[in-house]
Amino acid sequence: MSIPAHFPDLADASVFVTGGGSGIGAALVEGFVAQGARVAFGDIRDASGFAAALGERHPNAPLFLPCDITDTEALRRTLAQAAEAHGPISVLVNNAANDDRHALGAVTPDYWDAMMAVNLKAYFFACQAVAPGMAAAGRGAIVNFSSISYIMGNAGYPVYTAANAAITGMTRSLARELGPQGVRVNAVAPGWVLTEKQKALWATPEGLAEHLARQCLPEHLAPEDIVAPVLFLASQASRMITGQCLAVDGGVVVSG
């Protein structure tokens, strides 16, 4: 993967990425490793082979820590392990999510709770866990993943879009709360990124063509397209940017 920018301040930074074993998360892990960061990542699936493969190409092999982020105590322990291995976490990327399709009438209370646990609750408690260390250091960056799906008002997964909207609101509130301690909190809202999961489950030729017609830039997004914007928000290159939600979608939605 080729990254078109280098951020020297990310070298040796202690970075943690949730859901870093596949898709966008794996691209993020590789992107931070290539910047020279000390990267730890969690995933519910075994990603030890992925971590080992990166270690063969880079001297700073990432640390894979198995974790179910819906288990808050396990998430806290995992973040503590990462801090013990690499020093206090200075960059947190809340990437893990589940965009399972569902209809309004099919949602049960248990399904609602399970979806919110992975798509929102884990984000909040990860932020809570790293905030004291960042405040003590007087600096830190949190990047939360949202989605343009809620901005577009997409149907077909209302619990997921509700969580995405809440992530943006949480990001803005935490930016205000943590700003006096030098901690920046931003969100990234990707468009339709063609991960292997998306290709296997939902990317029909008709759907892809329809979505591409909405983009200003007529090219499908790949996981690698999300990496540089996240690196920018994690680095001091964006030192006066906080409380923002950056859409990386080829120009589907607009703000301002």
N, C-alpha and C positions, 0 to 999 in steps of 0.2 A: 504494500500500500504506500503510495506517495502522498505526502502531506505538503501543500504548497506554502507552508509557513513554519518558521521555527521560533519558539518562545523560550529563550534562555532561562527565564526564571522558573520554568517548570522542571528543570533538571534537579534531581534529588528531592523534589516535592513529594510528600506523602499523600498518595491519591487512593481513594476507594471508589469502586464502581459496582453498583448492584446489577445483577443480571448480566454479568460480563462474559458469560461463556458462549454466547451465540449472537447472531444478528448484529444490531447496532451496538450492543454492549461489547461484543468481541472486537469490533472495529475501534471502539473507544479505548479499550484496554491496549490494543496494539498501538494506537495513536499516542497515548500517554507514554508507553514504554519507549517508543521511538524518540520522544522528547527527552529521554533520560530520567523520567520520573520513577520513583519507587512505588509500584502499583500493586495493590491487593484488590481482589474482586471476589464477589460472592455469586453463587448460582445454586439453584436447587438440583441441577443435573451435574454429573461428573464432568468437569472441564480440566482435569489434570493433564490430559494429553495436549490440549490447546496451550496451557501454560508452559509445558515442557517444550513444545514446538517453538514458542516465542523465545524461550531461554536459549535455544540453539542459534538463534539469529541475533540476539541482543545480550549484552553482558548483565543487564538488570532484569533478570527473569521475573515475571509477575508472580505473585503469591495467590494461589487459588484456595479459597476457604469455603467449603460446602456450607450452604445456609438456606434455610427456608425463611424468607423475610417476613412472612406472615406470623411467625413466632417471634414476638417482640423481644423476649429475653434472649433467644438465640441470636437475633440480629444485634443486640447490644454486645453480647459476648464476641461475636465475629468482628465488630468494629473495634472492640478493645484488643483483640488479637492482632488486627492490622496495625493499630497504633503501637502495640508492643514491638512488632517486627520492624516497622518503618519509621517510628516516631509519630507524634501527634498528627492526626489527619488534617491536612491543610486544604485539600480539595475533595469534596464529596459530590459524586454524580449519581443521583437517584434515577436510574434508567429502567429497572425491571418493571414490567407491566404485563397485563393480560387483556388483550382486546377481543376477547371471545364475543361472538355475535349472539344476540338474544333479542327477543321481542318483549314488549311491556308486559303482556299477559302471562308470560312464562316465568317471570322473576318471582322467586320465593324469598322470604326473609333470610334464609341460610345462604342463598346465592348472592343476594345483596351484600351480606356481611363478608363473604369470601372474596367478592370482587373488590370491595372497598379495602379489605385487608391488604391486598397486593398492590392496588392502584393508588391508594391514598394514605392509609394508616402507616404503612411501612416508611413512606417518605417522611411523614411527620416525625416519627420516632428516631429515624436515622439522623434527621436534622437536630433533634433534641440531644442525641448522644454526642455529636461532634461539636456542637456549639461551644461548650465550655472550654475545650482545648483550643479552638480557634480564637475565642475571646482572650484567653490567657496569652496567646501569641500576638494578639493585636491585629490579626489578619486571617483571612480565609475566604474560600469561595465555594459556594454550593450551587450546583446546577441541577434543577429539577426538570424531568421530562414530562411535558404535557403533549398535546396533539392538536392539529388544526381541525380535527373532527368535531370538536365542540363549537369552534368558531364558525364552521360551515353549517352547523345545525344538522349534522348527519343523523339519519335514522338507522335502526338496526342494532344499536348497542347503547341504550340510554344510560345504563349504570356506568359504563366506561366513560361516556362523555361527561356525565355528572362529576366523576372523579377528576377528569382533566380540567374542567372549569374550576374545581376546588383547588387543584394544584396551583393554578395561576393566582387565585386569591390568597392562598397560603404563602406563596412566594413573595407577594407584595407586602403582606403583613410581617413576615420574618425579615425582609429587607429593612423595614422600618425599625423593627425591634433590635436587630443585631448590628445595624449600621454604626451605632456609636462605639461598638467594640472593633470596628474595622472589618467586619464580616460582610461580604457581598452575597446576595441571593438572587439568582436569575432563573428563568425557565427557557427551555427550548421547545418549540412546537413543530415537530417534523410534519411534512406532508406524507404522501404515500410512498414509503421507502420499501423497495422490493427486496426484502429479506427472503431467505429460503422458506420461512413460514408463510409469508404473504403469497409467494408464488405457488406453494403447495395447496393452500386453503382457499384463497379468495381472488387471486389475480386472473380473472377471465380476460380474454382478448377484448370483449366489449367494454368491460369495466375499466380496463387500462386505457383504452382509446378515449372513453368519456372523460376520465380524469385528466389525461394529458391535454385534452382540449381546453381545460380550465386553467392550465398553467401558462404563465407568460413565457417561460423557457421550455421549449418543446422537447424535453429530455427526461426520462424517468430517473428518479432518485435512487441511489445505491447507499448502503450503510456508510460508505466512505465519505459521502457528501455531508454527513452530519458531524464528522470528527473535527474539522478545522473550526467551525463555529463554537463547539464546546471547548476546545483548547483555548480559543480567544477569551471566552467568558471565564475560564479558569485562571488565566494568566493576568499579570499586572498590566498587560496591554489594554485591558478593560477596567482599569482600577477605579474609574469614576462611573461605572455602569452598574446599577443594581435596581432590583425591583421590576425588571423588564421581562417580557416574554417575546423571544425572537422566533419568528416563523421561518423555518428552512424548508420551503415547499415548492420552489420553482415559480413562485408568484401567484399562488391560488388566492390567498387572503391578503388583505392590506390592513395597515393600522396607521394611526396618526390623523 
